[in-house]
Amino acid sequence: MNKYAAELLGTFWLVMGGCGTAILSGFGVGLLGISLAFGLSVLTM
């Protein structure tokens, strides 16, 4: 059960950090900002 909880938390974090940045402020931060958001999301996992 711990593995499923960890997978859920990791997926949530990646989607909210990376995809959330791309959807909510994609034009404001640009491609570099979206790339950094995905990278920092993976880094913090």
Secondary structure as a PSIPRED ss2 file (coil, helix, strand):
# PSIPRED VFORMAT (PSIPRED V4.0)

   1 M C   1.000  0.000  0.000
   2 N H   0.000  1.000  0.000
   3 K H   0.000  1.000  0.000
   4 Y H   0.000  1.000  0.000
   5 A H   0.000  1.000  0.000
   6 A H   0.000  1.000  0.000
   7 E H   0.000  1.000  0.000
   8 L H   0.000  1.000  0.000
   9 L H   0.000  1.000  0.000
  10 G H   0.000  1.000  0.000
  11 T H   0.000  1.000  0.000
  12 F H   0.000  1.000  0.000
  13 W H   0.000  1.000  0.000
  14 L H   0.000  1.000  0.000
  15 V H   0.000  1.000  0.000
  16 M H   0.000  1.000  0.000
  17 G H   0.000  1.000  0.000
  18 G H   0.000  1.000  0.000
  19 C H   0.000  1.000  0.000
  20 G H   0.000  1.000  0.000
  21 T H   0.000  1.000  0.000
  22 A H   0.000  1.000  0.000
  23 I H   0.000  1.000  0.000
  24 L H   0.000  1.000  0.000
  25 S H   0.000  1.000  0.000
  26 G H   0.000  1.000  0.000
  27 F H   0.000  1.000  0.000
  28 G H   0.000  1.000  0.000
  29 V H   0.000  1.000  0.000
  30 G H   0.000  1.000  0.000
  31 L H   0.000  1.000  0.000
  32 L H   0.000  1.000  0.000
  33 G H   0.000  1.000  0.000
  34 I H   0.000  1.000  0.000
  35 S H   0.000  1.000  0.000
  36 L H   0.000  1.000  0.000
  37 A H   0.000  1.000  0.000
  38 F H   0.000  1.000  0.000
  39 G H   0.000  1.000  0.000
  40 L H   0.000  1.000  0.000
  41 S H   0.000  1.000  0.000
  42 V H   0.000  1.000  0.000
  43 L H   0.000  1.000  0.000
  44 T C   1.000  0.000  0.000
  45 M C   1.000  0.000  0.000
